[in-house]
């Protein structure tokens, strides 16, 4: 799925929840204010990846955002979310908790 948005009209993709927002003007803000804690940003040119923890309504979600740019503007953003989970019993002895 390699379609791109128009110039300066970005698209948002949320693969794990099967949602896609095509450009239709300004998207209203969410009712609760999310918090972002950036862990790492890496990229070059027109492709950048950000790893961050998104906390929304007090629940953290580990997030990866892949951003594609055209002419210096976001053309497409795809985000992947993972909620924290307990390790399986077979791996629990090697797991260290992170903040």
Protein Blocks (a to p, Z undefined) as FASTA:
>chain_A
ZZdcdehiacdddfknopacddebjadddfbdcddddfbdcdehjbccddddddeehiac
ddddddddeehiafbdcddddddddddfklmmmpccdZZ
